[in-house]
Amino acid sequence: MTTEPPTIGFDDKLELVRRRLAPADSVPLPPTREHRAAAVLLPLTVRDGEMALLYTRRNDRMKTHAGQVAFPGGRLDRSDQDLVSAALRETYEEVGIHPAKIHVLGSFPGRRTLQTNIMVTPFVGAISDGAETEPDPKEVAEIFYVPLAALRDRRYRTKVEPAGSTRLGQLPAIIYEGQTIWGLTYYLTLSFLGLIADTGL
């Protein structure tokens, strides 16, 4: 992965983002460390001079959410010290970004998945310049990036009826360069954009 040098004031903008988020270490563990808890990372990086979010497209052979666009992350493991540790571990396993290359800015409220009823807690992390990605082919079919400006652009907003989820009907989505962001990933994306709406990012 190659990144462009940060724009002027990048660190100041990240500080504004950090102030909108809850400290990562303030997020409590779920009661009795129930297995229906998960954490994801919203990875912020610079691509072609623009701030962007990293997404993955899950392997089509996955047991759950096959082929869907997602943020890196997964279920809380007994070895995880806390939820942010789970997000960082899963990010490293799925896309190869070492935790040392991620500056965690904080967290914001998540929600439960519709299909599997898992409570997902999101964390936001700034990816260091020069961080390499290496997708795990068993879990990740593709890594891609979407500029924040495109995520805000209503020309990319639409509604879709997800394959295999006809009972849900049409759901709001973002379609960008052939990738469809819907469901929980769409919800977390828009929640994050709302939090940083006036930060200049």
N, C-alpha and C positions, 0 to 999 in steps of 0.2 A: 504494500500500500504506500502511495506517495501522497504527501500533503503539501499544500502551499504554506508559506510563512504566514503567521497570524496577522490580521490587519491591525492598524493602530487602535489602541484602546481595547484590544481583545480581552486582556486580563481584567480590565475594569468592567467589561460587560459580563464576564463570567462571575465576577463578584456580585453584580446585580442579580444574576440568576440565583446564586447561592443564597442570597438574602430572602428570596421568595420561597425557598424550600425548607423543609424541616431537617435539622441535622440528622445525618445518617445514623449516628449512634443513639438517637433518641427514639428510634422505631423499635417497639417492643417485640419480643418473640411471641408467636401465637400461643394460646393456652395449651399446655401439655405438649408443645411442639407437634401439634397435629400434622398428619401427613398431607392434609389438604391445604398447604400453604406453599407459596412460591414467590420468587423475586426475579425481577428483570432489570436490565440496565438499558437506559436510553443513552447511547454513546454519541456524544457531540464531537465533531471533528471539522476540519477545514478541508474542503475539496474545491479545487479550481478557484480559490479565493473567496469561496462562500461557505458560511456555516451550514453544516448538514448533519442529519441523523443517519446512523448506520442501522440497516435492517437486515434480517435474514429471511430467506424462503426455505421453509422446512422441507426435508426429504419427503418425497411422495410415499415412501414406505413406512413412515412413522405411524405408530398405533393411534396417536391422537393428533388432531390438527394437521394432518398430513397435507403438504403442499401449501400451507398457509404462510402469509407474511407475519413475522414476529420480531420482537426484540430479543437479543440474547438473554437467556435466563432459564430457570427451571425450579423444580421443587426443592424445598428445604431438606437438607440431609442431616443426619444425626451428627456428622462430623463438622457441620457449620457452626461457627460461634454465634452468628446472628444472621439476619436476613440479608444484610449487605454483603456478608461473606458468601452467601449462597449465590447472589447475583454475580459477584466477581469470579467465583469458581466456575460457574456455568458459562460465563462469557469466555473465560480462558479455554474451557473444554470445547465449546462450540465454534468459536471464531479465532482462537489462538492469541488474543490480546492479553498479555501478562498483566496481573493486577498492579504491578509497579508502574505501568504505563497509563494508568487510569487515575485521574484526580476526581474522587467522588465529591460532588457538589451538595448532594442532599437528596431528599425524598419528597414525595407528595402522595396524597391519598390514592389508593388503588381500588380495585373492585374484584368481585368473583367472576369467574368465567361462566358463561351461560350453559355450556355443554357438560363441563366436568365439575362445576361448583368448587373450584379451587380459588382461594383468596390470593390475589397477585399484588405484591407491593412493588412499585417502581422506584428506581434510583436513577439519578442523572449523573453521568460522568464525562469529564472532558478527556479526550484521548490525546496523549502526548505526540508531538511531532515525531515522525519516523517509526511509529508503532506498526508492526507487521501484523497482517491477518493470515490465518491458515484455517480454513473451514474444516470441520470434522465431517467427512462425507456421509457418515452414518446418520447424522442428524441434520446437516445443512446442505441444501442443494445449491445455494447461491448467497453471496453477500452483495448488497447494493446500498447506495447512498441516495438520499433525497435532500436537496437544499431546503432550508427552512422557508425560503421565499416561495418555493413551489408548494410546500405543504400548506401555506397560507392562501395560495391562489385558488379562488373558487372555480376557476376553469377546470381544475382537476377533480372537483367534487362531483359525485354521482351517487347512484344507488345500484346495488347488485343483489342478486339472489344467489348466495353462495352454494356451490356444488355440494350435494349431500346434506344441505341444511334447509330444505324447502319449507319445513314447518315454521321457520323463522320469518319467511317472506322476504321482501326487499329490505336491505339494510344500507345505511349510509356508508360511503367508501371514498377513498382517494385512489385514483388510477394515475400512475406516473410511469412513463416509459415501459408499459406493459405489466407493471406490478400493481396488484390490487391490495390495498391496505384497508381492512375492515375489522369488525368485531372489537375485541379488547384492545388490539394494537391501535386501531383507529381512535378509540376512546382515550387511550393514554396519550397518543400524539396530540389530539386536540386539547386535552387537559393541560399538557405541557405548554403548548402554544399560547393558551390563555394566560398562564402564569407569567410568561415572558413577553407579553404583548407590547409593553412600553419600555423594554430594556435596550432596544436598538439592535438586537440580534436578528 
